[in-house]
Amino acid sequence: MGERQRPTIITVAARAGVGRTTVSRVINGSELVSEKARAAVLAAIAELNYVPNSVARGLVTSRTNSVALVIPESESRLGSEPYFSAVIRGVSTALAETRTQLQLVLVRDQAERDQLTESVAERRVDGVLLVSVHEHDPLPGLLEDMGLPTVLAGRRSPDESLSHVHSDNTGGAATAVNHLLARGRRTVATISGPLDMDVARSRLQGWREALEKAGHQATDRLAASADFTEEGGAAAMRSLLERVPELDALFVASDVMAAGALAELRRQGRSVPDDVAVVGFDDSIIARHTNPPLSTVRQPVEEIGAMIGRILLEEIGDPERPRRRVTLPTELVVRESS
């Protein structure tokens, strides 16, 4: 069999069921295209790995010297979650020594996803850093299929195929639970993040393994999942107190959710740490300013950002490099909440 033909504008038009002019308009960002046709063309470009000719000619020699940091979250999450700003600081540090520009891209809906796909198809960036990875997000797979260097902060699952850097989430959670048990606590509940994220599942697994190893039952009634927001943490705390009024300890999978849980405990007249000892995860600035200051699992977020930046630059320089899988250590920071 001969080598597979490089897809052309004609192949894309045929796959999308539109004319060549429409494909050309989509590639050039023209407004004269219906949303339906634009979506069909972008899907065909992604499926066929089509690279426009002008770009293909420049691919061998020219780079844009810019990378995209993609965060599939809303502006309000970006502003209220210190994790993101720490990652951005780390990435900026890694790129500072080079002439590479950083583009911050928020992907909040399908239109913004299409816009990103279009940017990538035209190679307007040399690579992508993806933060806040959800298991069924099509974006990592799409970027991988298009052959664009892509590095993740976090991973979709333990068998992630793309290069990624994350913290020892399971070990960190287990350390938090062991600390609470060592303080003589008997009923250790947990508030997890969204279970379509590996980070949340891993921290939940650490909680479960530590309890079972110590001879305690880690039943479903002791676990409530939330969305990594303060409001979500407060709502999960309410639900746990209704279900398990006797709980005397709590491991929360993020400091932001822990702040919500502390506020709810205060509203319900529970004293921290006397009635309920609480440990969070991150050691973000929030942990030092809660009432009482929060015991938490420190993860090296800026280092995660710096490392994904460095790995991406390496993969842009040599796309054939083997994929990297990096797990960074965590440590328990004990404050007044436990």
N, C-alpha and C positions, 0 to 999 in steps of 0.2 A: 504493500500500500504506500502511496506517496504521502509526503508530509501534509498535515492539515493546513488548508489555505487560511491565511490571515483574514478575519472577517472584514468586509468592506461596508461602505454606507448602503450599498444595494442589499447586502445580506441582512443588515439591521432593519432596513425598510420592510423587507419581506417578512422577517420575524415579527415585526411590530404591526404589520398589516396597514402601513401608511406609505405615502410617497417619499421619494428621496428628499424633496424640498422640505418636508416636515421634519425629517431627521436632521437636516442641515440647520433648520431654525432652532431646534431643541439644543443642538450642540453649541450654537452661537448665542444662546440665551434670549432669543427673540420672544416677544410677548404674543406674537400672532399664532399661537398654538393652543388648542383646547387642553384643559387639564388631563382629560382622558387620553388624548394622543401623546401628551408629554410623558404620562406615566407608562404607557405602552412602549415608547421609545427608550426610556430609561431602563425599563425592565429588560428590553432586548439588548441594550448596550451591556448591561451587567451579565446577562446569560452568555453572551457571545464573547465577553472580554474585549469588546471593540475599543480600540484606541484611535481617535481621529488622526488623520494623516499628518497634519501639521505637527501634532504632538509626537507621533511615532518617529517622524524625522528627527525631532530634537531629543528624543528619549536617550539616545546613546550618549550624547555629549552634554546636553544641557540639563541643569537642575534648576528648580525654582528657589532653592535655598530657603524654603519655608516648610514647616510641619504643622499639622492641625492637632490640637488637643481637643478631643471631642467628649463632651459631657452630656449624656442623654437625660438631663434633668431640667427643671424649671429655674427661673432666676431666683425665686424665693428660696428654693433648696440650696442653690449656689451661695446665697448670701447668709443663710442661717446655719450652714454646716461647715465648721472650720477645716474639716478634712480636705475639701476642695481647694481652699486657698493655700494650704500647706503643700499639696501636690503641685499646684501651679508654681509656688516658690521654688520647689525642688527642681522641676523641669527647667525653669528659667535659669537656675544656677548651672545646670548641665549644658545648656545651649549658649550661655554667656561667653564661653571661650571660643565659640565658632561664629560664623556669620549667618547662622540660621535664625530666621524669624519664627516666632510662635504665633499661630492664629488660634484664638479660642472660639470653639464652635459649640453652641448649645443646640441639641437636637430634641425639640419638644413635640414635634408632630410629623405627619407623613410628608408635608410640603418641605420641611427643613431636612428630612432624611433624603428626599429626592434631590434637593439642592446639593447636599453633601456628595451623593452618588455622582452627580454631574461633575462636580469639582474633581472628584477622584478619577472619573473616566477620562477627563481631559488632563490629568496629571498636573493640576494647579498647585498641588503640594507634593513633596517628596516622600512623605510618610505620615502615618496617623498614630497618635497616642489615644487610647480609649480608657476612660475612667468610669467607674460605677457600672459594672458589667452585669446585665441580667441574663439568665440562662437561655431564654428563647429569643433574645435580640438578634435579628437577622444581620445586623451591621458587621460584627466581626467576620462572619462567614463570607459576606459580600466583599469585604475588603481583601480577605484572603484569596477569594476566587479571582479578583482583579489583579492579583500579584503585587499589591502595594505594600511595602514594608509597614507592619502594624504591630504595636506592642501594647499590652494591656496592664493596667494597674488592677490587680485582681484576676479572676479567671471565671470562665463559664462553669467549669466542673473540674474535678481532679484530673481528667484526661485532656485538658486544654492543649490544642495543637499549636497555638500562637505563642510567641515569647511573652512571658508575663512575670511580674514581681508582686509579691503579696507578703503579708505578715503571717506568722505562725498563729493563725486564728484559733485552731483547735487547742493547741498547747496553752495559749494565753487565757482562754476561757477556763480551762481545767485548773490553771494556777489560781484564778480568781475564786473558783468554787472551793478548792482545797483550803484557801485562806479563810473563807467563811466557815467551813467545817472545823478548822483548827481553833476558831473563836468559840466553838461549842454550839454553833447553830444547828438546828435539827431539820428545819423545813426550808430548803433553799429553792426558791422559784426563779424563773428567768423570763425576761422580755427579749425576744429575738427580733432581728430585722426581717425584711420580706423574704419568704422562703424560696423565691425564684432567683435568689442571689447566693452564690457559693459562700460568700463571706458570712452570711447569716446562718446558713446550714452548718458551716464549719464551727462557728461559735456555739451553736446549739448542741452540736455533737460533742464538743469539749465539756460543756455543762453536764450532758448525759453521762459521758464516760467517767468523769470524776465522781459523780454521785454513785454510780453503780460500783465503781472500784472500791468506794468506801462503805459499800453494803447498804446504800439507800436506794429507794425506788425513784426513778426519774419518770414519773407518770405525766401524761398529756395535760392533766388538770393543773400541773405546776408550771406550764409553759404558755405564754401568750405571745403572738407575733404582732409586730407593728411595722412602721414604715420609715424608721430612722429619723422621725421628726419628734419635737418636744410634745406636740399635741398627741401624737400616736403613743408616746411613752406614758402619758397621763391616762389615756383611755385604757391601755393594756393594764396599767396598775389598778385602775378601778375594777376591771374585770377579774383580775387575780384576787383582790381583796374580797370580792363577793364569793368567789369559788373556794378560796383557801384562806379564811380569816385568821387561821393559826400561823400563817407564814412568818418566819422571823429573820429571813435573809433573802437577798435578791441580787442576782447577777444580771446586769443590763448590757446588751450588745453594743451600745454606743453611749458616749457621755451626753449627747443631746437628748436621747430618750430618757437617760437617767435623771436629767434635770426635770423633765416632765413628771417622772415617777416620784421624785422627792417632793415636788409641789403637791402632788395628789396625796402622798402620805401625810404631809403637813395638814392639808385640808381635812383629812379624816382623823386627825388627832393622834397619829402614830409618831412616836419619837424616834429619830435616827441618831445614833445607832442602837439606843437602848431597846426599843421594840423591834425594829427591823434594821439590820445592817445591809448596806448597799455598796456594790462595786460596779463601776462602769467599764468602758473599753474605749481607748484612743489616747487619753491624757492630753486632750485639747485644752485650750485656754479656759473653756467652760468649767472644767473639773476643779480649777482653783477658785472659782467664784460662786460655786453653789453654796447653799446653806444646809448642812455643814459642808466644808470642802470634801470633794469626792475621791474616795479610793478608786483606782482605775488601773487598767492594763495599758501600759504605754506601748504604742507601736510607732516605728520610725517613719512617719508619713512623708516628711521632706526627703528622706533618703529614698523612699519608694519613687517619688517624683524624679529625683536626680538619676536614679538607676534606669527607669524606663526611658528617660531622655538619652542617656548614654548608649543603651542597647539599640534604640531606634537609629541613632547616628551610625552605629556599627553596621546595622542591617542595610541602611541606605548605601553605605560605602561598599558593602559586599552582600548582595541579596541571597547568596548561596550559603551563608553562614548557618550552622546548626542553630535551631531554636533554643533560647535560654529559658530555664524555669528557676526562679530565685525565690526562696523563702527567707524572710528576715526575722530575727528573734524579737520577742516582746519581753517586757518586764513589769512586775507588779509594783505600783506606787501606792503605799498605804497612807491615807489621810483620815480625817475624823469620822467619815461616814461608816467605817467598819471597825 
